[in-house]
Amino acid sequence: MIQKNFISLLCLLTIISGCSLIPSRSVEISSKPIQIDIMQPDLPRPVNLTAPQWYVVSEATIANPCNKVIIDGEEKRPKACAKEDTENPDWPDGYTYLDRFIDEMKEQNNGEILFVATTIGDYKVMAEDMQELKRYIKQLGEVVIYYRNVTMPNGEKGVGIAVKKNETNSNKD
């Protein structure tokens, strides 16, 4: 019985003391930044906007000036001349900007005319909306660049975006 108690006491002592009889090693904890490769998203496709051509037409009469003539070695326009000596002899008297616009539209559209009109207030709203769209696109680009800068390795900078305006080739003189 004593032997049983002794063995029980020895087992109990070993369990309670745990690993305290074995010398401990010191554990060193250090934190180092590691480079994480983050996939960079592609920038969105640039917006390709083309400005529409707007016409402002009035009923004012168009001046049909006289052709230039050489007087005393200088090119000058006479103040009065015959109809056939004007720059546009085919224009009738009292030809207005509206008449010219209708003639040009008939020529471009095989004789058909269609008018699309807006009020000055609605045009102002449309212009403000376009500015709002441009602002939104610019800010969205800045957000993308910010996140690219934050996640680029080795302190590299992200690439910026720009809005490019395409000019129309239908300008007539």
Helices and strands as residue ranges (DSSP letters): H 2-17, E 48-50, E 69-71, E 74-76, G 83-85, H 97-108, H 120-151, G 153-155, E 164-166
